[in-house]
Amino acid sequence: MSGAPETTILISFAEDYFAAMSRELRRELPALSIERLGPDLAGVALKGIGIAELSGIVRDAPVAFVKHLSEEVSRLPFDGLPAVTAAAVAATGSRLRQGDEVALQCWVSGKARTDFGSSALFEAIMKAHTAEGFVVRRSGPEAILSACIHDKGISLGLATDRQALSNWPGGRVRLARPENSVSRAEFKLEELIATTDIDFPRRGKAVDLGASPGGWTRILRERGLEVWSIDPGDLAPPLLKDPLVHHERTTTGSFLHSTSLRFDLATNDMRMPPMLSCETMLEVARVLNQDALAVVTLKLGKNSPERTVRSCLSLLSRRYDVLLARQLHHNRHEVSVVARLAAARSRRRSEASR
């Protein structure tokens, strides 16, 4: 593989998790070369594989601390907007045709070392592309052009929507807080649902563990699910008026051991050690319907967070198939995990209960 061409992939991550991200990637690709370009941006040099293969590894391993990917096609010095826009049009023109749509993502990693920021960069690149016959949007098109100002220059990158992992610049998802919002914790579940291709249910029964004050319950109800909210604490008054919200003022353990209900979705955003959260989800598996989904946020400490995530996923795999593990923009010091109750194990449980 020594003669294979080298490709640089731009990788975004949470600023405090560069070391964790690097260790995760090197576990999958030991010979990896990683250069930190900004507080939350790195360039990863690959030989023999490209962004499609790396994106697959991130999804399948999973690699939890990678938020956004783009294949670097050009890195420019801080020479001003005309040079950047010309290089951006040349990069797009090498892969797309006039009339094609492209999503443009611009952001800054660290302090901008230019006399322009991400807004001016977006406007300049958009106008240059429009003049060349391309249709530029902020999101939606399959092709994504990234432009990031970082500590070592301005990098331009290309990716497809699926390869990028997120259709927001650098994976920085911005969500508006609605008037009926209950808590900022809602953003974690909302981002998870909006930025993955997992088919979350829109009907059936859901159980929300540690629900107070009810942010996740509100999101689940908006999707059409009937929700059992488990928490000794209070729920927001509007939720208590909803006949399809059932507030159980008890602990998770007491509810799981007493209920005869079966659920299509279980969520757990409780503040507890991550391994204990996963042990709780193993107990939850007993009250889930076949192929039900489970969502849990892992509250990470500072020591070897990637090792903690790996141990948690191993524990969950006793009852679930892990579909996704990723540190989202709204997670802060957490990782969101989505898992599906393993069908074979669910069948064995049903047969044993006959």
C-alpha positions as CSV (number, residue, x, y, z in Angstrom):
1,M,0.0,0.0,0.0
2,S,3.1,2.3,0.1
3,G,2.5,3.4,-3.5
4,A,-1.2,4.1,-2.9
5,P,-2.3,7.7,-3.3
6,E,-2.7,9.8,-0.1
7,T,-6.0,11.5,0.7
8,T,-6.5,14.0,3.5
9,I,-9.9,13.9,5.2
10,L,-11.0,16.9,7.3
11,I,-12.5,15.7,10.6
12,S,-14.5,17.7,13.0
13,F,-14.8,16.8,16.7
14,A,-15.7,18.4,20.1
15,E,-12.8,20.6,21.2
16,D,-12.1,18.6,24.4
17,Y,-12.0,15.3,22.6
18,F,-9.2,15.4,20.1
19,A,-7.2,12.8,22.0
20,A,-10.2,10.5,22.3
21,M,-11.1,10.9,18.6
22,S,-7.4,10.2,17.6
23,R,-7.2,7.0,19.8
24,E,-10.5,5.8,18.4
25,L,-9.4,6.2,14.8
26,R,-6.0,4.7,15.4
27,R,-7.7,1.7,16.9
28,E,-9.4,1.1,13.5
29,L,-6.5,2.4,11.3
30,P,-3.2,2.1,13.2
31,A,-1.0,3.8,10.7
32,L,-3.1,7.0,10.6
33,S,-1.4,10.4,10.4
34,I,-3.4,13.1,12.2
35,E,-2.7,16.8,12.1
36,R,-4.7,19.2,14.3
37,L,-5.7,22.2,12.2
38,G,-7.9,24.0,14.7
39,P,-9.5,23.5,18.1
40,D,-12.2,21.2,16.6
41,L,-10.7,20.3,13.2
42,A,-8.1,17.8,12.1
43,G,-6.6,16.6,8.9
44,V,-6.2,12.8,8.6
45,A,-3.9,11.5,5.9
46,L,-5.1,8.2,4.5
47,K,-3.4,5.8,2.0
48,G,-5.4,3.4,0.0
49,I,-8.8,4.4,1.2
50,G,-11.0,7.5,0.8
51,I,-13.8,9.3,2.5
52,A,-16.4,6.7,1.6
53,E,-14.4,3.9,3.3
54,L,-13.6,6.1,6.3
55,S,-17.2,7.2,6.7
56,G,-18.2,3.5,6.7
57,I,-15.7,2.7,9.4
58,V,-16.9,5.6,11.5
59,R,-20.5,4.4,11.2
60,D,-19.8,0.7,11.6
61,A,-17.1,0.6,14.3
62,P,-18.6,2.9,15.6
63,V,-16.2,5.8,16.1
64,A,-18.1,8.0,18.5
65,F,-16.0,11.2,18.6
66,V,-16.1,12.0,14.9
67,K,-18.8,14.6,14.1
68,H,-18.2,15.6,10.4
69,L,-16.1,14.5,7.5
70,S,-15.0,16.1,4.2
71,E,-12.3,15.2,1.7
72,E,-9.8,18.0,1.5
73,V,-9.3,19.1,-2.1
74,S,-7.4,22.4,-1.5
75,R,-5.7,24.2,1.4
76,L,-5.0,27.9,0.8
77,P,-3.0,30.5,2.7
78,F,-4.7,33.6,4.1
79,D,-4.6,35.4,0.8
80,G,-8.1,36.9,0.7
81,L,-11.5,35.9,-0.7
82,P,-10.8,36.0,-4.5
83,A,-8.3,33.2,-4.2
84,V,-10.6,31.1,-2.0
85,T,-13.6,31.5,-4.3
86,A,-11.6,30.7,-7.4
87,A,-10.3,27.5,-5.8
88,A,-13.8,26.6,-4.6
89,V,-15.3,26.9,-8.0
90,A,-12.5,24.9,-9.5
91,A,-13.0,22.1,-6.9
92,T,-16.7,22.0,-7.5
93,G,-16.3,22.1,-11.3
94,S,-14.0,19.1,-11.2
95,R,-16.8,16.9,-9.9
96,L,-20.1,18.6,-10.8
97,R,-21.7,20.1,-13.9
98,Q,-23.4,23.4,-14.4
99,G,-26.9,23.4,-13.1
100,D,-26.1,20.8,-10.4
101,E,-27.0,21.6,-6.8
102,V,-24.4,21.9,-4.1
103,A,-24.8,22.4,-0.3
104,L,-22.2,25.0,0.9
105,Q,-21.0,24.7,4.5
106,C,-18.7,27.4,5.9
107,W,-17.3,27.7,9.4
108,V,-14.3,28.8,11.5
109,S,-12.3,26.5,13.8
110,G,-10.7,28.7,16.4
111,K,-10.2,32.4,15.9
112,A,-10.4,33.6,12.3
113,R,-7.0,34.7,11.0
114,T,-8.6,36.5,8.1
115,D,-10.4,39.9,7.7
116,F,-13.5,37.9,6.8
117,G,-15.6,35.3,8.7
118,S,-17.8,32.4,7.7
119,S,-20.7,34.6,6.6
120,A,-18.6,36.6,4.1
121,L,-16.9,33.4,3.0
122,F,-20.3,31.8,2.3
123,E,-21.6,34.8,0.3
124,A,-18.5,35.1,-1.8
125,I,-18.4,31.4,-2.7
126,M,-22.1,31.3,-3.3
127,K,-22.0,34.2,-5.7
128,A,-19.0,32.8,-7.6
129,H,-20.8,29.4,-8.0
130,T,-24.1,31.0,-9.0
131,A,-22.2,33.0,-11.7
132,E,-20.9,29.7,-13.0
133,G,-24.3,28.1,-13.2
134,F,-24.4,26.1,-10.0
135,V,-27.4,26.1,-7.6
136,V,-26.1,26.7,-4.1
137,R,-28.1,25.9,-1.0
138,R,-27.3,25.7,2.7
139,S,-28.5,22.1,3.0
140,G,-30.4,19.5,1.0
141,P,-28.2,18.6,-2.0
142,E,-26.3,15.3,-2.0
143,A,-23.0,17.1,-2.8
144,I,-21.5,19.2,0.0
145,L,-18.7,21.8,-0.4
146,S,-17.0,22.7,2.8
147,A,-14.9,25.7,3.5
148,C,-13.2,26.1,6.9
149,I,-11.0,28.8,8.2
150,H,-8.6,27.3,10.7
151,D,-5.2,28.0,12.3
152,K,-3.1,26.8,9.3
153,G,-5.1,28.2,6.4
154,I,-8.4,27.7,4.6
155,S,-9.4,24.2,3.7
156,L,-11.9,23.3,1.0
157,G,-13.5,19.9,1.0
158,L,-16.0,17.8,-0.8
159,A,-18.3,15.0,0.4
160,T,-21.7,13.5,-0.2
161,D,-24.4,14.0,2.3
162,R,-24.0,10.5,3.7
163,Q,-20.2,10.6,3.8
164,A,-20.2,13.9,5.8
165,L,-22.2,12.4,8.7
166,S,-23.9,15.7,9.3
167,N,-25.4,18.3,6.9
168,W,-24.4,21.2,9.2
169,P,-21.1,23.0,8.9
170,G,-18.5,21.1,10.9
171,G,-21.4,19.1,12.5
172,R,-22.5,22.2,14.4
173,V,-26.2,21.7,14.5
174,R,-28.2,24.9,15.3
175,L,-31.7,24.4,16.5
176,A,-34.3,27.0,17.4
177,R,-35.9,26.6,20.8
178,P,-39.7,26.6,20.4
179,E,-42.0,28.5,22.7
180,N,-43.4,25.3,24.2
181,S,-39.9,24.0,25.0
182,V,-39.5,22.4,28.4
183,S,-35.7,22.2,28.7
184,R,-32.6,22.5,26.6
185,A,-32.0,18.8,26.9
186,E,-34.6,18.5,24.2
187,F,-32.0,19.6,21.6
188,K,-30.0,16.3,22.2
189,L,-32.9,14.1,21.2
190,E,-34.1,16.5,18.5
191,E,-30.6,16.6,16.9
192,L,-30.3,12.8,17.1
193,I,-33.6,12.3,15.3
194,A,-32.9,15.0,12.7
195,T,-29.4,14.1,11.7
196,T,-29.4,10.4,11.4
197,D,-31.1,8.1,8.9
198,I,-32.5,5.8,11.7
199,D,-36.2,5.3,11.4
200,F,-37.6,6.4,14.8
201,P,-41.2,5.4,15.4
202,R,-44.0,7.8,15.0
203,R,-46.7,5.7,16.7
204,G,-46.9,3.2,19.5
205,K,-45.7,3.4,23.1
206,A,-42.5,5.0,24.5
207,V,-41.0,5.0,27.9
208,D,-38.9,8.0,29.0
209,L,-36.7,7.2,31.9
210,G,-35.7,10.0,34.2
211,A,-38.1,12.2,32.4
212,S,-38.4,15.3,34.6
213,P,-39.1,18.1,33.6
214,G,-40.2,16.4,30.4
215,G,-38.2,17.7,27.5
216,W,-37.7,14.3,25.8
217,T,-41.3,13.4,26.6
218,R,-42.4,16.5,24.7
219,I,-40.4,15.5,21.6
220,L,-41.7,12.0,21.7
221,R,-45.3,13.2,21.9
222,E,-44.7,15.6,19.0
223,R,-43.8,12.5,17.0
224,G,-47.1,10.8,17.8
225,L,-46.0,8.4,20.5
226,E,-47.9,7.7,23.7
227,V,-45.4,8.2,26.5
228,W,-44.9,6.8,30.0
229,S,-42.7,9.4,31.8
230,I,-40.8,7.8,34.7
231,D,-39.5,10.2,37.4
232,P,-40.3,11.0,41.0
233,G,-39.9,14.7,40.1
234,D,-42.4,17.0,38.4
235,L,-43.3,17.3,34.7
236,A,-44.0,20.6,33.0
237,P,-47.7,21.4,33.6
238,P,-48.7,21.4,29.8
239,L,-47.5,17.8,29.6
240,L,-49.7,16.7,32.5
241,K,-52.7,17.9,30.6
242,D,-51.9,15.6,27.7
243,P,-54.0,12.4,28.1
244,L,-51.3,10.4,26.2
245,V,-48.6,11.4,28.7
246,H,-48.6,9.1,31.8
247,H,-46.5,10.4,34.6
248,E,-45.3,7.6,36.9
249,R,-43.9,9.2,40.1
250,T,-41.5,6.3,40.8
251,T,-38.0,5.1,40.2
252,T,-36.9,3.4,37.0
253,G,-36.2,0.2,38.9
254,S,-39.6,0.1,40.5
255,F,-41.4,0.8,37.3
256,L,-39.6,-1.9,35.3
257,H,-40.3,-4.6,37.9
258,S,-44.0,-3.8,38.2
259,T,-45.1,-2.9,34.7
260,S,-46.8,-5.3,32.3
261,L,-46.6,-2.8,29.4
262,R,-44.4,-3.3,26.3
263,F,-42.8,-0.4,24.5
264,D,-41.6,0.4,21.0
265,L,-39.1,3.0,22.1
266,A,-37.2,3.6,25.4
267,T,-35.1,6.7,26.1
268,N,-32.7,7.3,29.0
269,D,-31.1,10.7,29.6
270,M,-30.6,10.1,33.3
271,R,-27.5,11.6,35.0
272,M,-25.7,8.5,36.2
273,P,-22.4,6.7,35.5
274,P,-22.4,5.4,31.9
275,M,-22.0,1.7,32.8
276,L,-24.9,2.0,35.2
277,S,-27.0,3.6,32.4
278,C,-26.3,0.7,30.2
279,E,-27.1,-1.9,32.9
280,T,-30.4,-0.1,33.2
281,M,-31.0,-0.5,29.5
282,L,-30.4,-4.2,29.8
283,E,-33.2,-4.3,32.3
284,V,-35.3,-2.2,30.0
285,A,-34.9,-4.8,27.3
286,R,-37.4,-7.0,29.2
287,V,-40.3,-4.5,28.5
288,L,-39.5,-3.8,24.9
289,N,-41.4,-5.1,21.8
290,Q,-39.4,-7.0,19.2
291,D,-37.1,-4.7,17.2
292,A,-37.8,-1.8,19.5
293,L,-35.3,1.1,19.7
294,A,-33.4,2.3,22.7
295,V,-31.7,5.7,23.1
296,V,-29.3,6.4,25.9
297,T,-26.8,9.2,26.6
298,L,-23.5,8.2,28.2
299,K,-22.3,10.9,30.6
300,L,-18.5,10.8,30.2
301,G,-15.7,11.5,32.6
302,K,-12.3,12.9,31.7
303,N,-10.3,9.7,31.8
304,S,-10.2,7.6,28.6
305,P,-13.7,8.5,27.4
306,E,-13.3,6.3,24.3
307,R,-12.5,3.3,26.5
308,T,-15.7,4.0,28.5
309,V,-17.8,4.2,25.3
310,R,-16.3,0.9,24.1
311,S,-17.1,-0.8,27.4
312,C,-20.6,0.5,27.3
313,L,-21.3,-0.7,23.8
314,S,-19.9,-4.1,24.7
315,L,-22.3,-4.3,27.6
316,L,-25.3,-3.1,25.5
317,S,-24.5,-5.7,22.9
318,R,-25.7,-8.4,25.3
319,R,-29.3,-7.5,24.4
320,Y,-29.1,-5.0,21.6
321,D,-27.6,-4.3,18.2
322,V,-25.9,-0.9,18.4
323,L,-27.0,1.3,15.4
324,L,-25.2,4.5,16.3
325,A,-22.8,5.9,18.9
326,R,-21.8,9.5,18.3
327,Q,-21.0,12.7,20.2
328,L,-23.4,15.2,18.8
329,H,-23.2,19.0,18.9
330,H,-25.6,19.3,21.8
331,N,-24.0,16.4,23.8
332,R,-21.2,18.4,25.4
333,H,-19.5,15.7,27.6
334,E,-21.8,12.9,26.4
335,V,-22.2,10.4,23.6
336,S,-25.6,9.4,22.3
337,V,-26.3,5.8,21.5
338,V,-29.1,4.3,19.5
339,A,-29.6,0.5,19.7
340,R,-32.3,-1.9,18.5
341,L,-33.4,-4.9,20.6
342,A,-31.8,-7.8,18.8
343,A,-34.5,-9.8,17.0
344,A,-33.0,-13.2,17.8
345,R,-32.8,-12.4,21.5
346,S,-36.3,-11.0,21.5
347,R,-37.6,-14.2,19.9
348,R,-35.8,-16.3,22.5
349,R,-37.3,-14.2,25.3
350,S,-40.8,-14.6,23.8
351,E,-40.3,-18.4,23.5
352,A,-39.1,-18.7,27.0
353,S,-42.1,-16.9,28.4
354,R,-44.6,-19.3,26.8
